[in-house]
Every structure is written in structure tokens, then in C-alpha cells.
Amino acid sequence: MKRHLLKLWLAFAAALGVIAYLSPAPDRVTDRAVYERTGNELVVVDCADLHCFRVLVPWLIGPLPGSPDAKWKTYAVLSNATAAIAVLALALAWALPMRAAVMAAALSAFGFGALYTLHDTFTSDPLMFALGPILVLLLVRDRFAVAALVSSIGVLAKEFAAAPVYVFTAASMFQGKCPAAWRSLAAANGALIVWLLLQFTLMLRFNYGYGDNPSTHLMSGGYLAKWLSEQSARGAATAMFNEFGVLWLLAPIGWFLAPAAVRTLALTSIPVAMIFGYVQQPDRALWNFHFVVTPLSALVLARLPQAAAWAAIGMFAFANLRVGAQLTFVPAARVALALSVLIATGAMAWSWFTGRFTLAAARPAASA
């Protein structure tokens, strides 16, 4: 099994590497300067930018030899390939079929959020995409101490690293698994304390600040208000649809097919996802929860004819080459997105009427 996972990881990394190589540099202002300066100076005295607090990734990448573009693209490629394999392992831990697990991994590897970080690489997001499924997998396997350590280190890169642990805590409480809930809560609180210590240390010792970042305007709409003010209602709806595409259709149906542990985790993820969609750019923030959305979607695709299922995944990935990786030579994404929805819808209807698709519950997971 480990050998097969390694081969699949290498395949994902190779494909993502090609996409990263072809993806152009962003033609807008990004956070590159902040991350590069943090990598070079470690501590940027008097920094007034939210991203100055996200120190782990630039501290690790900055000292490495090579050009910044090459280093950060390599980091994004390897992180997203790892995220996909972690989703596969998590799906198997939830007792999902191997076919569904592989499909979930493919959806995570070539989803909008993953490919966008190959276009705009100077961000902590790729690491967060990998840590989400890794942390939940550790908690599912009762590795609470390791999860606490990983989460506590991860918050040095971005505060999201504590979120999956809190989600698992809530899910365990709803399932009546109090010992697991208390242990994961302790792990989550430990990570939160580390994050707070980092914030206060940088603020009090080095005069860091958040500046006028909209994320801090919690009482006036957060980043969501700024994002909505910069585009039309149609543009906002299009951006949100592009983030998950056909997964918006598949994941809700997959919820009825999923084991109880997965259904509960999905439900407890919703309020946390809404919080991150409020304080961050929503059409990008929600991809942090890909490790829930893609396994649910894959449960539906796994019940369809193989050709139709992979065609839908292929169209989904092809669309994201345009809206995620920003490959301008790829045709407009709307056609591929529409085809992925049509293929999935048609295949589900055909499977339903031929008795191949039912809403019977999937076999239960071995543990929460």
C-alpha cells in the first residue's frame, strides 16, 4: 500500500509541477513582498501587515538555495500533492471504498484552491490544505498528542491549523465520544495558545500590527464585506460556484451516502467554514475544507459508471486550469464546468433508473 501511495504522490507532484511551470505570475498585487522579506529577515520590525504573523513557511523556505519563484512553486506543488494523498488516506480511514478514495484525492489535487496556489504561490495556504486532512487523520487514529504537536506548529504558518481539531472536537461531542472530544479540545486549545503567544510576542516585542486589513473589521462585515463591494452579485456568485464547481452538486448527495462519522464532521465543519469565509476571501477560504467536500463527492462518483465518473473529474480539473492556475491558453472554464455538471447529472440519472445508484448508507467507519 505504501508503495502505491508513493507512486500516486509522485504522479500528482509531476502533474502539478507541469501546471505550476505553465502558470503565469499574477498580474495583480500579491503578498509576495511580505513573505520574501520575512524569509530574508526572519523578524520584520514595525510590520503592519496580517501576513507578517504567518512566519513558518517563509522561515523554512527563505534560507533554501535557489530563486524565490522556484522554491515557492516547489513548496506549493509538494504540499498539494501531499494534501491529495492525505485525503486518500483519510477516506480509507473512514472506510470509504478505494475507488472513492482515489477519486477524492484527484478532486483535491486538481481543485480550484490547489491550482490557485500554483498561480499565486506566496501564501501559507498549500500547507493548510495538507494539514487539514493530516490532522483529522491523526485524530481519527487517536493520535491526539501528535495532532496537538502538528497543529501547534502549523498555527505558526496560519491560524487555520487549529480549525480541523476544533471541528473534530465538536463532531466527537455530537457523537457522544467524550474522551476523544476532551483530548482533541486540549490539542486545539494548545494550538490556540501557541498562536496567541506568537501574536502577542510579535506585537509587544517587535511592534507588529494588522494594519487596516478587512479581516480585523469583525463588526462591519470582515473581509466578506470588502469582497462583495468590489464586484457585482453575478461576479460573486460565479466566483463561489467556480470554487467547487460540480462538487456543489455532488457533496450534498454524498452526505446521505457517507458513514455517520463523516456526516457529523461535515455538519460541524459548516459553522467554522462560514467564519473563515467571513474573515477571509470567501471564494478561496472554503477550499481549506476540501478534505470534507471531496470524499463526499467521490462517494457519489464511485457509484457511477467509471467512464462517466472520470470524465466529470477530468472536466472539473480542466476548468480549474483556467480559473485556478490561470492558464490563458485553456478555453473558457464555463464550458468545462457545465460539462462536468451535465455528465455527473446524466450519469446519476442513468444509474438511478437502472438500479446502479441507491442512497443506501455506506459501510460504517471503524472509528470516529
N, C-alpha and C positions, 0 to 999 in steps of 0.2 A: 504493500500500500504506500509506504513512504517513497519508494522509487517512482511510483506512478504520480504521486503528488509533486515530486521534484520535477518530473518531465513536464507536467502540466504547468507548473510555476514558470519553468524556462520558456514554454510556449507562449504563455501570457506576457512574460517580460519581453520576449523578442517582438511580438506583435505590437505591444505598447511602445517599445523602443522605436520602431519604424514610424509609428504615428507621431511620437514626440519629435523625431527628427524632421518630419514633414510639417509639423505645426508651426505657424509663423509666430513671431514675437507679438505680444499685444500692442495694439495701436492706440492705447489709452494709458492714462496714469495708473500705475500699479504700486504695490508695496515693496517693490524690489529694493529701492534705496534703503529703506529701514532695515530689511533683513540683511542686506550686504554689510551695512555699517555695523550692525550687531555682531555679525560673524567676524568682522575685522577687529572691532574694538572691545568685544565682549560686553562692556557696560558703556552705554551712551549717556553721559551725564546730561541732565536737563532735557531729556527726550520727552516730547509731548505728543506721543502717538500710541494708540492702543496696541499696535503690533510690536512696539518695543518690549512689551511684557512677555511676548512669546519667544523665549530665548533659546529653547532647547535645540531646535533644528538648525538655526544659524550657528550656534556654538559648535555643533557637530560637523556641519558642512564647511564652515568658513575656513578652518585650518587645512582642509584637504587640498592636495595639489590639483591644478587644472583650472580651466576657465569657469567662471561662475555659471554660465549657461549650461555647460556640460555637467557640472556637479549637481545642479538643482534639477535638471531633467532626468538624470540618472536616479536621483532620490525619488522623484515622482513616479518613475517607471517601476522601480523596485517596490515601493510602498503599495502601489495599486495592484501589482501582481500578487504581493503578499496578502492584501485585503481580499482578493478573489479566492485564494487558497484557504484563507481563514474562514470565509463564508462557506466554502465546500465542507470543511471540517466541522463547522458548527451545524450545518444542515444534517450531516451524518450523525452528530451527537444528539440531534433532535429526532433521530430515527427516520429521517426522510429517505426515500429511495436514492440510490446512487445516481440514477439518471436525472432526477430533480436537483440533486446537489451539484452536479456538473453544470447544469443549465443555470442555476443560481450564481455559480462562480463566473460564468460567462457574462451574465447580465451585470454583475458587479464590476467586472473588469472593463467592460465597454459601455458603461453607463455614462450619462451626461457629466456627473460630478467627477468621475475618474478622468475622463478625457479632457475636461476643462482644466484640470491641474497639470496636464501635459502641455497646455497652451499658456497658462499663467502659473508658472512653477514656483514662484517665490511666495510660498504660503505654507502654513503648517497643516493644511487640510489633508494631503496624502497620508500623513502619519495618522491623523484622526480616522480616516477611512479604514486603515488597517487595525487600529487599536479597538474600534468598536466591536467587530466580531471576535477579535482575540480575547478581549476582556470577558465578553459573555460566554465564550467557550471555556475559559478558565473557571468561571463561576458555575457553569453547568457541571463541570467536572469536580466541583467542590475544592478548587484550588484558591481559596479565599486569600491566603497570605500572599501568594504570587500575584493575584489580581490587585491586591492593595498596593504592592510594590510597583507594578506596571502602571497603575492609574496615578500613583503619586509622582512618578517620574514623568508620565505623559502630560500632566497639567502644567509642567514647565514649558511645554510647547503650545498648549491651548487648553482652555478650561473645559472643553467638551470631554476630555479624557475621564472625567468623573461621572458624566451623564449616564453611560451604559450601566455603571454599577448601581446608581440610584434607580434606574429603570428596573434592573433585576431585583433590587430590594423590594420595590412596590409589587412586582409580579409575584415574588415569593410570599409576601404578606397576603395578597389576594388568594393565593393557593393554600393558605394555612400552614406554610412551611416556615414557622417562626425561627428555628435555629439558623436556617440559611438566610432568612431576612435580616436577623440581627448581625450576623457575620458580614454580610455584604454591606449593610449600613455602616458598620465600623470601618470597612475598607473605603467606602465612599467618603465618609467624614474625614478619614485620614488624608485622602487626596485633597479634599476641600481645604483642610488646614494648611497643607503644603502650598496650595495655590494662594491662599490669603497671606501666608508668610512671605511668599515671593513678591506679591503686590506691595505689601507694606514695607518690605526691605528696600525695594527699588524706589518707592516713593520717598521714604524718610531719609534714606542714605544717599540717594543719587538724584533726587528731585525729579523723578519720573511723574508723568501725568497722562491722562487720557485725551487731553486736548478737547476739541469740540466734536468728538466722534458721536454720531447719532445713536449709537448703541447704548450710550450712557443716559439718554433722554427718556427714561422709562415712563415718565408720566405724560409725555407728549407724542407717543407713537413709536418710540425707538427707531431702529433702522427701517422698520416696515413703513413708517410714515414717509421717510425720505425717499425710499424706493418707489412707493406709489406716486409720489409727487413728481417724479422725473419721467413718467411715461403714462400713456393712455390706459384705460381699463382693458382694452383689447390687447395691448402690448404686455400688460401684467399677466393676463390670462394665458397668453401664448407662451410667455416665459415659464410660467408654472407648469403648463402642460408639457413643454419640452423637457423639463427636468426628469420626469418619469415616463412620459410617452405612454406606450401600451401598458406599462406597469400600473397605471391608474385604473385600468380595466381589470387586469389580472389579479392584483393583490387582494382586493376586497372579496373576490370569489375564492381565492386561495385560503382566505381566513377560515372559511367553512370547511376546508379540507384538512386544515392543519391540526396537529396534536394540541391538546389543551395547553401545554406549557408555552407553545409558540403563540397561540391565540391570546393568552394572558399577557405575554411580553409585548405583543403588538399593541394591545389596548393601553398598557401602561406607558408605551412609547409616545402615544399621541400628545398628551399634555406637555411632555418635555420637548417634543418636536415643535409644538406651537410656540414655546418660549424661545427656542433658538431661531425660529422663523420670524419672531418679533424683534429680536435684538441683533440679528444678522441679516444679510441679503437673502430673502426667503427662497428665491429660485436656485440658490446654491446651498443654503444651510440644511435643507431637508435631506440632501444626499448623505449626510452623516448617518442616517438611519437606513442606508441601503441594506445592511445586514438583516433587517427585518423584512423589507419590501421584496427583495429579490428571491428569498426562499419561498415566500407566499406565492409570488408569481410563478415560480418554477413548478410548484405543486400542480398548478393548472396546466402548464405547458407539457409536463410529463405525462399527462393523461391524453394528450392529443397525438395524432399520427406524427411520427418522428420528422418527416419531411416538412410538415406544416409548422411544427414547433420550432425547428431550427431556422426555417425561413422567417418566422416572426422575429426570432432573436437576431438574425442577420440584418433585417430591415431596421430594427431598433438600434443596433450598433452602427449601421451605415448612416442613419440620421444623425447620430451623435458625432460622427466625424465632421459634420458641418456645424452643428450648434454647440458641440463641446470642444473638439480640437480645433475648430475654426478653419478647416481645410477648404479654402475658397474654390478649389477646382472640383470639389464634390458637388453634385446637383443639389438644389434646394431641399432642405430637410423635410418639408411638409409632405412631399410625395412618399418618401420612405416611412415617415411616421404614420401616414394614412394607410399605407400598405400593411404595415405591421399590425395595425388595429383590425383591418379587414381580414387578414389571414387568420389572426387569433380568433376573431368573432366567428368567421366561417367555419374554422376547424372545430370550435367548441359546439356550434350548432350541429354540424355533421356528426360529431362524436356523441352528442346527446341523443339525437334521433336514431342512431344506430346502436345505442346501448353501451357505447365505449366510455362515456363520460357520465359519472354519477357524483352526487355530493355526499358519498359515504365518507365517514371520518377516516383520516389516515391512522395508521397504527400508532399507538401512544409512544411517547419518548421514554427512554429509560430513566431519565431524571429531569428535574426542572432546569 
